[in-house]
């Protein structure tokens, strides 16, 4: 699977990339929404793992914009945030995310969760 990790904090980016690549996946990286949109246009990821607190655009707005792009409207997005109280699960799912994970990430469960959301799209 090709997984785009969108994360603005370098340590979190490193951790997520190590976790994703250790699952045998190709990792693409973006540190902001603008960069993510460019990567999505060029590389068509299979799954997007996106922090919701980004420097240039709210993560939910990014997901809404993705849903308007013909080539990305069905790409599953796994939302990740440390700001649990700011985002209600129902609003994250209503924006078009397939799954919502709170930081700190459960490192043992990330790989199965990525595979699950990818499998749901292919059905």
Jmol script that loads the backbone (N, CA, C; Angstrom):
load data "model"
ATOM      1  N   UNK A   1       0.837  -1.189   0.000  1.00  0.00           N
ATOM      2  CA  UNK A   1       0.000   0.000   0.000  1.00  0.00           C
ATOM      3  C   UNK A   1       0.871   1.239   0.000  1.00  0.00           C
ATOM      4  N   UNK A   2       0.400   2.265  -0.636  1.00  0.00           N
ATOM      5  CA  UNK A   2       1.064   3.568  -0.613  1.00  0.00           C
ATOM      6  C   UNK A   2       0.297   4.430   0.383  1.00  0.00           C
ATOM      7  N   UNK A   3       0.984   4.856   1.454  1.00  0.00           N
ATOM      8  CA  UNK A   3       0.344   5.604   2.536  1.00  0.00           C
ATOM      9  C   UNK A   3       0.952   7.003   2.624  1.00  0.00           C
ATOM     10  N   UNK A   4       0.105   8.016   2.526  1.00  0.00           N
ATOM     11  CA  UNK A   4       0.537   9.394   2.704  1.00  0.00           C
ATOM     12  C   UNK A   4       0.361   9.761   4.167  1.00  0.00           C
ATOM     13  N   UNK A   5       1.451  10.175   4.813  1.00  0.00           N
ATOM     14  CA  UNK A   5       1.423  10.641   6.198  1.00  0.00           C
ATOM     15  C   UNK A   5       1.499  12.164   6.166  1.00  0.00           C
ATOM     16  N   UNK A   6       0.475  12.808   6.713  1.00  0.00           N
ATOM     17  CA  UNK A   6       0.428  14.273   6.784  1.00  0.00           C
ATOM     18  C   UNK A   6       0.576  14.648   8.253  1.00  0.00           C
ATOM     19  N   UNK A   7       1.726  15.214   8.586  1.00  0.00           N
ATOM     20  CA  UNK A   7       2.043  15.527   9.982  1.00  0.00           C
ATOM     21  C   UNK A   7       3.043  16.669  10.018  1.00  0.00           C
ATOM     22  N   UNK A   8       2.781  17.684  10.847  1.00  0.00           N
ATOM     23  CA  UNK A   8       3.675  18.840  10.909  1.00  0.00           C
ATOM     24  C   UNK A   8       4.714  18.756  12.017  1.00  0.00           C
ATOM     25  N   UNK A   9       4.573  17.838  12.943  1.00  0.00           N
ATOM     26  CA  UNK A   9       5.557  17.690  14.015  1.00  0.00           C
ATOM     27  C   UNK A   9       6.586  16.637  13.613  1.00  0.00           C
ATOM     28  N   UNK A  10       7.865  17.024  13.534  1.00  0.00           N
ATOM     29  CA  UNK A  10       8.901  16.106  13.042  1.00  0.00           C
ATOM     30  C   UNK A  10       8.992  14.768  13.783  1.00  0.00           C
ATOM     31  N   UNK A  11       8.885  14.767  15.104  1.00  0.00           N
ATOM     32  CA  UNK A  11       8.974  13.503  15.836  1.00  0.00           C
ATOM     33  C   UNK A  11       7.780  12.598  15.565  1.00  0.00           C
ATOM     34  N   UNK A  12       6.595  13.192  15.501  1.00  0.00           N
ATOM     35  CA  UNK A  12       5.404  12.401  15.176  1.00  0.00           C
ATOM     36  C   UNK A  12       5.491  11.869  13.748  1.00  0.00           C
ATOM     37  N   UNK A  13       6.005  12.696  12.833  1.00  0.00           N
ATOM     38  CA  UNK A  13       6.179  12.257  11.448  1.00  0.00           C
ATOM     39  C   UNK A  13       7.122  11.059  11.397  1.00  0.00           C
ATOM     40  N   UNK A  14       8.226  11.161  12.108  1.00  0.00           N
ATOM     41  CA  UNK A  14       9.204  10.072  12.103  1.00  0.00           C
ATOM     42  C   UNK A  14       8.585   8.781  12.640  1.00  0.00           C
ATOM     43  N   UNK A  15       7.878   8.868  13.765  1.00  0.00           N
ATOM     44  CA  UNK A  15       7.250   7.694  14.352  1.00  0.00           C
ATOM     45  C   UNK A  15       6.241   7.072  13.389  1.00  0.00           C
ATOM     46  N   UNK A  16       5.367   7.888  12.840  1.00  0.00           N
ATOM     47  CA  UNK A  16       4.344   7.361  11.932  1.00  0.00           C
ATOM     48  C   UNK A  16       4.970   6.732  10.690  1.00  0.00           C
ATOM     49  N   UNK A  17       6.000   7.348  10.161  1.00  0.00           N
ATOM     50  CA  UNK A  17       6.667   6.794   8.978  1.00  0.00           C
ATOM     51  C   UNK A  17       7.335   5.460   9.285  1.00  0.00           C
ATOM     52  N   UNK A  18       7.962   5.356  10.444  1.00  0.00           N
ATOM     53  CA  UNK A  18       8.586   4.087  10.846  1.00  0.00           C
ATOM     54  C   UNK A  18       7.508   3.012  11.002  1.00  0.00           C
ATOM     55  N   UNK A  19       6.405   3.346  11.650  1.00  0.00           N
ATOM     56  CA  UNK A  19       5.331   2.371  11.843  1.00  0.00           C
ATOM     57  C   UNK A  19       4.736   1.909  10.516  1.00  0.00           C
ATOM     58  N   UNK A  20       4.499   2.848   9.631  1.00  0.00           N
ATOM     59  CA  UNK A  20       3.896   2.510   8.335  1.00  0.00           C
ATOM     60  C   UNK A  20       4.866   1.696   7.481  1.00  0.00           C
ATOM     61  N   UNK A  21       6.112   2.129   7.415  1.00  0.00           N
ATOM     62  CA  UNK A  21       7.083   1.412   6.581  1.00  0.00           C
ATOM     63  C   UNK A  21       7.405   0.032   7.156  1.00  0.00           C
ATOM     64  N   UNK A  22       7.374  -0.120   8.473  1.00  0.00           N
ATOM     65  CA  UNK A  22       7.634  -1.434   9.070  1.00  0.00           C
ATOM     66  C   UNK A  22       6.529  -2.427   8.739  1.00  0.00           C
ATOM     67  N   UNK A  23       5.376  -1.926   8.326  1.00  0.00           N
ATOM     68  CA  UNK A  23       4.284  -2.785   7.875  1.00  0.00           C
ATOM     69  C   UNK A  23       4.426  -3.156   6.412  1.00  0.00           C
ATOM     70  N   UNK A  24       5.525  -2.722   5.792  1.00  0.00           N
ATOM     71  CA  UNK A  24       5.784  -3.062   4.400  1.00  0.00           C
ATOM     72  C   UNK A  24       5.165  -2.111   3.397  1.00  0.00           C
ATOM     73  N   UNK A  25       4.750  -0.949   3.862  1.00  0.00           N
ATOM     74  CA  UNK A  25       4.087   0.008   2.976  1.00  0.00           C
ATOM     75  C   UNK A  25       5.054   1.074   2.478  1.00  0.00           C
ATOM     76  N   UNK A  26       4.737   1.612   1.311  1.00  0.00           N
ATOM     77  CA  UNK A  26       5.474   2.762   0.786  1.00  0.00           C
ATOM     78  C   UNK A  26       4.945   3.997   1.507  1.00  0.00           C
ATOM     79  N   UNK A  27       5.845   4.851   1.975  1.00  0.00           N
ATOM     80  CA  UNK A  27       5.446   6.032   2.733  1.00  0.00           C
ATOM     81  C   UNK A  27       5.695   7.288   1.908  1.00  0.00           C
ATOM     82  N   UNK A  28       4.669   8.105   1.808  1.00  0.00           N
ATOM     83  CA  UNK A  28       4.768   9.445   1.238  1.00  0.00           C
ATOM     84  C   UNK A  28       4.584  10.413   2.399  1.00  0.00           C
ATOM     85  N   UNK A  29       5.210  11.592   2.319  1.00  0.00           N
ATOM     86  CA  UNK A  29       5.140  12.528   3.444  1.00  0.00           C
ATOM     87  C   UNK A  29       4.716  13.919   2.994  1.00  0.00           C
ATOM     88  N   UNK A  30       3.983  14.583   3.876  1.00  0.00           N
ATOM     89  CA  UNK A  30       3.630  15.990   3.693  1.00  0.00           C
ATOM     90  C   UNK A  30       3.534  16.612   5.075  1.00  0.00           C
ATOM     91  N   UNK A  31       4.048  17.831   5.214  1.00  0.00           N
ATOM     92  CA  UNK A  31       4.031  18.490   6.516  1.00  0.00           C
ATOM     93  C   UNK A  31       2.931  19.546   6.652  1.00  0.00           C
ATOM     94  N   UNK A  32       2.147  19.739   5.589  1.00  0.00           N
ATOM     95  CA  UNK A  32       1.027  20.682   5.637  1.00  0.00           C
ATOM     96  C   UNK A  32      -0.001  20.274   4.586  1.00  0.00           C
ATOM     97  N   UNK A  33      -1.169  20.877   4.643  1.00  0.00           N
ATOM     98  CA  UNK A  33      -2.250  20.530   3.723  1.00  0.00           C
ATOM     99  C   UNK A  33      -1.902  20.864   2.281  1.00  0.00           C
ATOM    100  N   UNK A  34      -1.264  21.999   2.062  1.00  0.00           N
ATOM    101  CA  UNK A  34      -0.902  22.400   0.700  1.00  0.00           C
ATOM    102  C   UNK A  34       0.031  21.378   0.069  1.00  0.00           C
ATOM    103  N   UNK A  35       1.040  20.975   0.809  1.00  0.00           N
ATOM    104  CA  UNK A  35       1.975  19.964   0.324  1.00  0.00           C
ATOM    105  C   UNK A  35       1.248  18.627   0.113  1.00  0.00           C
ATOM    106  N   UNK A  36       0.336  18.296   0.998  1.00  0.00           N
ATOM    107  CA  UNK A  36      -0.419  17.046   0.873  1.00  0.00           C
ATOM    108  C   UNK A  36      -1.225  17.018  -0.421  1.00  0.00           C
ATOM    109  N   UNK A  37      -1.883  18.111  -0.751  1.00  0.00           N
ATOM    110  CA  UNK A  37      -2.665  18.167  -1.988  1.00  0.00           C
ATOM    111  C   UNK A  37      -1.775  17.962  -3.210  1.00  0.00           C
ATOM    112  N   UNK A  38      -0.570  18.510  -3.176  1.00  0.00           N
ATOM    113  CA  UNK A  38       0.376  18.319  -4.278  1.00  0.00           C
ATOM    114  C   UNK A  38       0.806  16.852  -4.386  1.00  0.00           C
ATOM    115  N   UNK A  39       1.103  16.232  -3.257  1.00  0.00           N
ATOM    116  CA  UNK A  39       1.521  14.822  -3.250  1.00  0.00           C
ATOM    117  C   UNK A  39       0.379  13.938  -3.752  1.00  0.00           C
ATOM    118  N   UNK A  40      -0.826  14.210  -3.311  1.00  0.00           N
ATOM    119  CA  UNK A  40      -1.994  13.420  -3.726  1.00  0.00           C
ATOM    120  C   UNK A  40      -2.198  13.524  -5.230  1.00  0.00           C
ATOM    121  N   UNK A  41      -2.012  14.692  -5.763  1.00  0.00           N
ATOM    122  CA  UNK A  41      -2.159  14.909  -7.212  1.00  0.00           C
ATOM    123  C   UNK A  41      -1.133  14.089  -7.995  1.00  0.00           C
ATOM    124  N   UNK A  42       0.101  14.037  -7.493  1.00  0.00           N
ATOM    125  CA  UNK A  42       1.193  13.331  -8.188  1.00  0.00           C
ATOM    126  C   UNK A  42       1.194  11.826  -7.965  1.00  0.00           C
ATOM    127  N   UNK A  43       0.849  11.391  -6.762  1.00  0.00           N
ATOM    128  CA  UNK A  43       1.157  10.005  -6.370  1.00  0.00           C
ATOM    129  C   UNK A  43      -0.032   9.108  -6.054  1.00  0.00           C
ATOM    130  N   UNK A  44      -1.216   9.617  -5.936  1.00  0.00           N
ATOM    131  CA  UNK A  44      -2.423   8.826  -5.660  1.00  0.00           C
ATOM    132  C   UNK A  44      -2.223   7.773  -4.565  1.00  0.00           C
ATOM    133  N   UNK A  45      -2.137   8.190  -3.304  1.00  0.00           N
ATOM    134  CA  UNK A  45      -1.972   7.215  -2.216  1.00  0.00           C
ATOM    135  C   UNK A  45      -3.196   6.320  -2.067  1.00  0.00           C
ATOM    136  N   UNK A  46      -2.971   5.148  -1.480  1.00  0.00           N
ATOM    137  CA  UNK A  46      -4.062   4.213  -1.215  1.00  0.00           C
ATOM    138  C   UNK A  46      -4.785   4.564   0.081  1.00  0.00           C
ATOM    139  N   UNK A  47      -4.040   5.109   1.042  1.00  0.00           N
ATOM    140  CA  UNK A  47      -4.576   5.515   2.341  1.00  0.00           C
ATOM    141  C   UNK A  47      -3.864   6.798   2.758  1.00  0.00           C
ATOM    142  N   UNK A  48      -4.595   7.678   3.431  1.00  0.00           N
ATOM    143  CA  UNK A  48      -4.014   8.915   3.949  1.00  0.00           C
ATOM    144  C   UNK A  48      -4.140   8.891   5.469  1.00  0.00           C
ATOM    145  N   UNK A  49      -3.026   9.110   6.133  1.00  0.00           N
ATOM    146  CA  UNK A  49      -2.967   9.197   7.595  1.00  0.00           C
ATOM    147  C   UNK A  49      -2.702  10.667   7.907  1.00  0.00           C
ATOM    148  N   UNK A  50      -3.723  11.385   8.377  1.00  0.00           N
ATOM    149  CA  UNK A  50      -3.636  12.840   8.464  1.00  0.00           C
ATOM    150  C   UNK A  50      -3.847  13.385   9.866  1.00  0.00           C
ATOM    151  N   UNK A  51      -2.866  14.170  10.311  1.00  0.00           N
ATOM    152  CA  UNK A  51      -3.037  14.939  11.534  1.00  0.00           C
ATOM    153  C   UNK A  51      -4.124  15.974  11.266  1.00  0.00           C
ATOM    154  N   UNK A  52      -4.965  16.236  12.234  1.00  0.00           N
ATOM    155  CA  UNK A  52      -6.039  17.207  12.036  1.00  0.00           C
ATOM    156  C   UNK A  52      -5.625  18.628  12.367  1.00  0.00           C
ATOM    157  N   UNK A  53      -4.538  18.779  13.081  1.00  0.00           N
ATOM    158  CA  UNK A  53      -4.065  20.116  13.455  1.00  0.00           C
ATOM    159  C   UNK A  53      -2.855  20.442  12.582  1.00  0.00           C
ATOM    160  N   UNK A  54      -3.114  21.096  11.450  1.00  0.00           N
ATOM    161  CA  UNK A  54      -2.066  21.423  10.486  1.00  0.00           C
ATOM    162  C   UNK A  54      -1.838  22.929  10.467  1.00  0.00           C
ATOM    163  N   UNK A  55      -0.639  23.371  10.078  1.00  0.00           N
ATOM    164  CA  UNK A  55      -0.327  24.798  10.150  1.00  0.00           C
ATOM    165  C   UNK A  55      -1.075  25.681   9.145  1.00  0.00           C
ATOM    166  N   UNK A  56      -1.464  25.124   8.008  1.00  0.00           N
ATOM    167  CA  UNK A  56      -2.050  25.980   6.977  1.00  0.00           C
ATOM    168  C   UNK A  56      -3.541  25.771   6.738  1.00  0.00           C
ATOM    169  N   UNK A  57      -4.085  24.669   7.234  1.00  0.00           N
ATOM    170  CA  UNK A  57      -5.494  24.379   6.992  1.00  0.00           C
ATOM    171  C   UNK A  57      -5.952  23.352   8.018  1.00  0.00           C
ATOM    172  N   UNK A  58      -7.135  23.530   8.531  1.00  0.00           N
ATOM    173  CA  UNK A  58      -7.702  22.548   9.449  1.00  0.00           C
ATOM    174  C   UNK A  58      -7.804  21.206   8.724  1.00  0.00           C
ATOM    175  N   UNK A  59      -7.451  20.128   9.425  1.00  0.00           N
ATOM    176  CA  UNK A  59      -7.458  18.806   8.821  1.00  0.00           C
ATOM    177  C   UNK A  59      -8.815  18.383   8.286  1.00  0.00           C
ATOM    178  N   UNK A  60      -9.898  18.775   8.956  1.00  0.00           N
ATOM    179  CA  UNK A  60     -11.227  18.420   8.466  1.00  0.00           C
ATOM    180  C   UNK A  60     -11.549  19.150   7.175  1.00  0.00           C
ATOM    181  N   UNK A  61     -11.081  20.376   7.053  1.00  0.00           N
ATOM    182  CA  UNK A  61     -11.275  21.099   5.792  1.00  0.00           C
ATOM    183  C   UNK A  61     -10.480  20.434   4.673  1.00  0.00           C
ATOM    184  N   UNK A  62      -9.294  19.958   4.989  1.00  0.00           N
ATOM    185  CA  UNK A  62      -8.502  19.214   4.003  1.00  0.00           C
ATOM    186  C   UNK A  62      -9.274  17.985   3.528  1.00  0.00           C
ATOM    187  N   UNK A  63      -9.866  17.248   4.449  1.00  0.00           N
ATOM    188  CA  UNK A  63     -10.632  16.051   4.081  1.00  0.00           C
ATOM    189  C   UNK A  63     -11.824  16.432   3.204  1.00  0.00           C
ATOM    190  N   UNK A  64     -12.503  17.503   3.536  1.00  0.00           N
ATOM    191  CA  UNK A  64     -13.641  17.959   2.712  1.00  0.00           C
ATOM    192  C   UNK A  64     -13.177  18.294   1.299  1.00  0.00           C
ATOM    193  N   UNK A  65     -12.031  18.926   1.177  1.00  0.00           N
ATOM    194  CA  UNK A  65     -11.492  19.253  -0.148  1.00  0.00           C
ATOM    195  C   UNK A  65     -11.115  17.988  -0.917  1.00  0.00           C
ATOM    196  N   UNK A  66     -10.571  17.005  -0.212  1.00  0.00           N
ATOM    197  CA  UNK A  66     -10.230  15.733  -0.861  1.00  0.00           C
ATOM    198  C   UNK A  66     -11.476  15.071  -1.426  1.00  0.00           C
ATOM    199  N   UNK A  67     -12.569  15.150  -0.709  1.00  0.00           N
ATOM    200  CA  UNK A  67     -13.805  14.510  -1.158  1.00  0.00           C
ATOM    201  C   UNK A  67     -14.366  15.161  -2.415  1.00  0.00           C
ATOM    202  N   UNK A  68     -13.907  16.370  -2.731  1.00  0.00           N
ATOM    203  CA  UNK A  68     -14.322  17.058  -3.954  1.00  0.00           C
ATOM    204  C   UNK A  68     -13.410  16.757  -5.144  1.00  0.00           C
ATOM    205  N   UNK A  69     -12.288  16.082  -4.899  1.00  0.00           N
ATOM    206  CA  UNK A  69     -11.358  15.750  -5.974  1.00  0.00           C
ATOM    207  C   UNK A  69     -11.702  14.374  -6.546  1.00  0.00           C
ATOM    208  N   UNK A  70     -11.962  14.280  -7.844  1.00  0.00           N
ATOM    209  CA  UNK A  70     -12.355  12.990  -8.430  1.00  0.00           C
ATOM    210  C   UNK A  70     -11.356  11.863  -8.155  1.00  0.00           C
ATOM    211  N   UNK A  71     -10.072  12.145  -8.183  1.00  0.00           N
ATOM    212  CA  UNK A  71      -9.054  11.106  -8.000  1.00  0.00           C
ATOM    213  C   UNK A  71      -8.781  10.780  -6.528  1.00  0.00           C
ATOM    214  N   UNK A  72      -9.372  11.524  -5.594  1.00  0.00           N
ATOM    215  CA  UNK A  72      -9.120  11.276  -4.168  1.00  0.00           C
ATOM    216  C   UNK A  72     -10.396  11.111  -3.348  1.00  0.00           C
ATOM    217  N   UNK A  73     -11.553  11.204  -3.990  1.00  0.00           N
ATOM    218  CA  UNK A  73     -12.785  11.200  -3.216  1.00  0.00           C
ATOM    219  C   UNK A  73     -13.068   9.884  -2.499  1.00  0.00           C
ATOM    220  N   UNK A  74     -12.461   8.791  -2.944  1.00  0.00           N
ATOM    221  CA  UNK A  74     -12.688   7.504  -2.278  1.00  0.00           C
ATOM    222  C   UNK A  74     -11.467   7.011  -1.508  1.00  0.00           C
ATOM    223  N   UNK A  75     -10.418   7.820  -1.465  1.00  0.00           N
ATOM    224  CA  UNK A  75      -9.220   7.437  -0.719  1.00  0.00           C
ATOM    225  C   UNK A  75      -9.519   7.519   0.770  1.00  0.00           C
ATOM    226  N   UNK A  76      -9.342   6.419   1.497  1.00  0.00           N
ATOM    227  CA  UNK A  76      -9.641   6.468   2.927  1.00  0.00           C
ATOM    228  C   UNK A  76      -8.665   7.358   3.686  1.00  0.00           C
ATOM    229  N   UNK A  77      -9.223   8.147   4.592  1.00  0.00           N
ATOM    230  CA  UNK A  77      -8.429   9.039   5.431  1.00  0.00           C
ATOM    231  C   UNK A  77      -8.576   8.590   6.878  1.00  0.00           C
ATOM    232  N   UNK A  78      -7.437   8.355   7.511  1.00  0.00           N
ATOM    233  CA  UNK A  78      -7.408   8.051   8.937  1.00  0.00           C
ATOM    234  C   UNK A  78      -6.977   9.335   9.637  1.00  0.00           C
ATOM    235  N   UNK A  79      -7.873   9.917  10.409  1.00  0.00           N
ATOM    236  CA  UNK A  79      -7.597  11.164  11.120  1.00  0.00           C
ATOM    237  C   UNK A  79      -6.857  10.858  12.409  1.00  0.00           C
ATOM    238  N   UNK A  80      -5.837  11.677  12.689  1.00  0.00           N
ATOM    239  CA  UNK A  80      -5.021  11.510  13.888  1.00  0.00           C
ATOM    240  C   UNK A  80      -4.901  12.873  14.565  1.00  0.00           C
ATOM    241  N   UNK A  81      -5.111  12.904  15.881  1.00  0.00           N
ATOM    242  CA  UNK A  81      -4.928  14.166  16.593  1.00  0.00           C
ATOM    243  C   UNK A  81      -4.673  13.952  18.076  1.00  0.00           C
ATOM    244  N   UNK A  82      -3.959  14.892  18.642  1.00  0.00           N
ATOM    245  CA  UNK A  82      -3.754  14.911  20.089  1.00  0.00           C
ATOM    246  C   UNK A  82      -4.819  15.777  20.750  1.00  0.00           C
ATOM    247  N   UNK A  83      -5.581  16.520  19.949  1.00  0.00           N
ATOM    248  CA  UNK A  83      -6.601  17.433  20.450  1.00  0.00           C
ATOM    249  C   UNK A  83      -7.952  16.747  20.470  1.00  0.00           C
ATOM    250  N   UNK A  84      -8.073  15.728  21.288  1.00  0.00           N
ATOM    251  CA  UNK A  84      -9.277  14.919  21.376  1.00  0.00           C
ATOM    252  C   UNK A  84     -10.537  15.737  21.612  1.00  0.00           C
ATOM    253  N   UNK A  85     -10.464  16.694  22.515  1.00  0.00           N
ATOM    254  CA  UNK A  85     -11.660  17.442  22.887  1.00  0.00           C
ATOM    255  C   UNK A  85     -12.092  18.417  21.792  1.00  0.00           C
ATOM    256  N   UNK A  86     -11.193  18.786  20.906  1.00  0.00           N
ATOM    257  CA  UNK A  86     -11.543  19.742  19.858  1.00  0.00           C
ATOM    258  C   UNK A  86     -12.365  19.106  18.740  1.00  0.00           C
ATOM    259  N   UNK A  87     -12.140  17.824  18.505  1.00  0.00           N
ATOM    260  CA  UNK A  87     -12.813  17.136  17.412  1.00  0.00           C
ATOM    261  C   UNK A  87     -13.702  16.021  17.958  1.00  0.00           C
ATOM    262  N   UNK A  88     -14.982  16.129  17.736  1.00  0.00           N
ATOM    263  CA  UNK A  88     -15.904  15.063  18.115  1.00  0.00           C
ATOM    264  C   UNK A  88     -15.833  13.971  17.051  1.00  0.00           C
ATOM    265  N   UNK A  89     -15.887  12.740  17.486  1.00  0.00           N
ATOM    266  CA  UNK A  89     -15.776  11.614  16.553  1.00  0.00           C
ATOM    267  C   UNK A  89     -16.794  11.721  15.428  1.00  0.00           C
ATOM    268  N   UNK A  90     -18.020  12.084  15.742  1.00  0.00           N
ATOM    269  CA  UNK A  90     -19.046  12.157  14.699  1.00  0.00           C
ATOM    270  C   UNK A  90     -18.721  13.232  13.658  1.00  0.00           C
ATOM    271  N   UNK A  91     -18.127  14.363  14.068  1.00  0.00           N
ATOM    272  CA  UNK A  91     -17.797  15.402  13.097  1.00  0.00           C
ATOM    273  C   UNK A  91     -16.632  14.976  12.207  1.00  0.00           C
ATOM    274  N   UNK A  92     -15.711  14.201  12.761  1.00  0.00           N
ATOM    275  CA  UNK A  92     -14.580  13.698  11.979  1.00  0.00           C
ATOM    276  C   UNK A  92     -15.079  12.709  10.936  1.00  0.00           C
ATOM    277  N   UNK A  93     -15.938  11.799  11.337  1.00  0.00           N
ATOM    278  CA  UNK A  93     -16.483  10.824  10.400  1.00  0.00           C
ATOM    279  C   UNK A  93     -17.406  11.494   9.378  1.00  0.00           C
ATOM    280  N   UNK A  94     -18.176  12.487   9.806  1.00  0.00           N
ATOM    281  CA  UNK A  94     -19.065  13.203   8.892  1.00  0.00           C
ATOM    282  C   UNK A  94     -18.284  13.976   7.835  1.00  0.00           C
ATOM    283  N   UNK A  95     -17.080  14.414   8.171  1.00  0.00           N
ATOM    284  CA  UNK A  95     -16.247  15.139   7.206  1.00  0.00           C
ATOM    285  C   UNK A  95     -15.712  14.216   6.114  1.00  0.00           C
ATOM    286  N   UNK A  96     -15.767  12.907   6.359  1.00  0.00           N
ATOM    287  CA  UNK A  96     -15.325  11.966   5.339  1.00  0.00           C
ATOM    288  C   UNK A  96     -14.167  11.084   5.743  1.00  0.00           C
ATOM    289  N   UNK A  97     -13.806  11.105   7.009  1.00  0.00           N
ATOM    290  CA  UNK A  97     -12.724  10.235   7.474  1.00  0.00           C
ATOM    291  C   UNK A  97     -13.264   8.822   7.685  1.00  0.00           C
ATOM    292  N   UNK A  98     -12.415   7.848   7.440  1.00  0.00           N
ATOM    293  CA  UNK A  98     -12.791   6.451   7.629  1.00  0.00           C
ATOM    294  C   UNK A  98     -12.587   6.010   9.070  1.00  0.00           C
ATOM    295  N   UNK A  99     -11.664   6.672   9.758  1.00  0.00           N
ATOM    296  CA  UNK A  99     -11.294   6.263  11.109  1.00  0.00           C
ATOM    297  C   UNK A  99     -10.694   7.459  11.830  1.00  0.00           C
ATOM    298  N   UNK A 100     -10.819   7.475  13.152  1.00  0.00           N
ATOM    299  CA  UNK A 100     -10.320   8.562  13.982  1.00  0.00           C
ATOM    300  C   UNK A 100      -9.461   7.968  15.088  1.00  0.00           C
ATOM    301  N   UNK A 101      -8.178   8.360  15.131  1.00  0.00           N
ATOM    302  CA  UNK A 101      -7.244   7.864  16.144  1.00  0.00           C
ATOM    303  C   UNK A 101      -6.731   9.014  16.994  1.00  0.00           C
ATOM    304  N   UNK A 102      -6.635   8.782  18.283  1.00  0.00           N
ATOM    305  CA  UNK A 102      -6.091   9.784  19.192  1.00  0.00           C
ATOM    306  C   UNK A 102      -4.617   9.510  19.438  1.00  0.00           C
ATOM    307  N   UNK A 103      -3.861  10.580  19.578  1.00  0.00           N
ATOM    308  CA  UNK A 103      -2.463  10.458  19.981  1.00  0.00           C
ATOM    309  C   UNK A 103      -2.431  10.362  21.489  1.00  0.00           C
ATOM    310  N   UNK A 104      -1.560   9.605  22.064  1.00  0.00           N
ATOM    311  CA  UNK A 104      -0.523   8.827  21.393  1.00  0.00           C
ATOM    312  C   UNK A 104      -1.120   7.611  20.683  1.00  0.00           C
ATOM    313  N   UNK A 105      -0.569   7.311  19.526  1.00  0.00           N
ATOM    314  CA  UNK A 105      -1.027   6.197  18.695  1.00  0.00           C
ATOM    315  C   UNK A 105      -0.680   4.869  19.364  1.00  0.00           C
ATOM    316  N   UNK A 106      -1.605   3.949  19.313  1.00  0.00           N
ATOM    317  CA  UNK A 106      -1.333   2.582  19.766  1.00  0.00           C
ATOM    318  C   UNK A 106      -0.535   1.907  18.653  1.00  0.00           C
ATOM    319  N   UNK A 107       0.746   1.791  18.849  1.00  0.00           N
ATOM    320  CA  UNK A 107       1.646   1.311  17.791  1.00  0.00           C
ATOM    321  C   UNK A 107       1.324  -0.116  17.353  1.00  0.00           C
ATOM    322  N   UNK A 108       0.756  -0.906  18.217  1.00  0.00           N
ATOM    323  CA  UNK A 108       0.421  -2.292  17.862  1.00  0.00           C
ATOM    324  C   UNK A 108      -0.819  -2.370  16.984  1.00  0.00           C
ATOM    325  N   UNK A 109      -1.666  -1.376  17.047  1.00  0.00           N
ATOM    326  CA  UNK A 109      -2.943  -1.428  16.315  1.00  0.00           C
ATOM    327  C   UNK A 109      -2.938  -0.647  15.015  1.00  0.00           C
ATOM    328  N   UNK A 110      -1.943   0.200  14.793  1.00  0.00           N
ATOM    329  CA  UNK A 110      -1.969   1.046  13.603  1.00  0.00           C
ATOM    330  C   UNK A 110      -1.986   0.234  12.314  1.00  0.00           C
ATOM    331  N   UNK A 111      -1.103  -0.725  12.175  1.00  0.00           N
ATOM    332  CA  UNK A 111      -1.024  -1.531  10.955  1.00  0.00           C
ATOM    333  C   UNK A 111      -2.342  -2.233  10.639  1.00  0.00           C
ATOM    334  N   UNK A 112      -2.939  -2.958  11.577  1.00  0.00           N
ATOM    335  CA  UNK A 112      -4.232  -3.591  11.272  1.00  0.00           C
ATOM    336  C   UNK A 112      -5.330  -2.577  10.927  1.00  0.00           C
ATOM    337  N   UNK A 113      -5.283  -1.413  11.555  1.00  0.00           N
ATOM    338  CA  UNK A 113      -6.289  -0.389  11.262  1.00  0.00           C
ATOM    339  C   UNK A 113      -6.126   0.159   9.848  1.00  0.00           C
ATOM    340  N   UNK A 114      -4.886   0.365   9.408  1.00  0.00           N
ATOM    341  CA  UNK A 114      -4.651   0.837   8.037  1.00  0.00           C
ATOM    342  C   UNK A 114      -5.147  -0.192   7.027  1.00  0.00           C
ATOM    343  N   UNK A 115      -4.843  -1.450   7.269  1.00  0.00           N
ATOM    344  CA  UNK A 115      -5.290  -2.515   6.367  1.00  0.00           C
ATOM    345  C   UNK A 115      -6.814  -2.623   6.339  1.00  0.00           C
ATOM    346  N   UNK A 116      -7.450  -2.427   7.481  1.00  0.00           N
ATOM    347  CA  UNK A 116      -8.897  -2.499   7.561  1.00  0.00           C
ATOM    348  C   UNK A 116      -9.560  -1.413   6.712  1.00  0.00           C
ATOM    349  N   UNK A 117      -9.113  -0.176   6.859  1.00  0.00           N
ATOM    350  CA  UNK A 117      -9.733   0.906   6.077  1.00  0.00           C
ATOM    351  C   UNK A 117      -9.470   0.738   4.592  1.00  0.00           C
ATOM    352  N   UNK A 118      -8.288   0.250   4.227  1.00  0.00           N
ATOM    353  CA  UNK A 118      -7.978   0.008   2.810  1.00  0.00           C
ATOM    354  C   UNK A 118      -8.870  -1.096   2.253  1.00  0.00           C
ATOM    355  N   UNK A 119      -9.100  -2.138   3.043  1.00  0.00           N
ATOM    356  CA  UNK A 119      -9.937  -3.252   2.601  1.00  0.00           C
ATOM    357  C   UNK A 119     -11.399  -2.820   2.435  1.00  0.00           C
ATOM    358  N   UNK A 120     -11.861  -1.922   3.267  1.00  0.00           N
ATOM    359  CA  UNK A 120     -13.248  -1.460   3.178  1.00  0.00           C
ATOM    360  C   UNK A 120     -13.498  -0.736   1.867  1.00  0.00           C
ATOM    361  N   UNK A 121     -12.496  -0.034   1.361  1.00  0.00           N
ATOM    362  CA  UNK A 121     -12.652   0.691   0.099  1.00  0.00           C
ATOM    363  C   UNK A 121     -12.681  -0.275  -1.071  1.00  0.00           C
ATOM    364  N   UNK A 122     -11.872  -1.334  -0.999  1.00  0.00           N
ATOM    365  CA  UNK A 122     -11.783  -2.259  -2.123  1.00  0.00           C
ATOM    366  C   UNK A 122     -12.970  -3.201  -2.228  1.00  0.00           C
ATOM    367  N   UNK A 123     -13.852  -3.207  -1.212  1.00  0.00           N
ATOM    368  CA  UNK A 123     -15.013  -4.102  -1.249  1.00  0.00           C
ATOM    369  C   UNK A 123     -16.125  -3.548  -2.096  1.00  0.00           C
TER     370      UNK A 123
END
end "model"
wireframe off; spacefill off
backbone 0.3
color backbone group
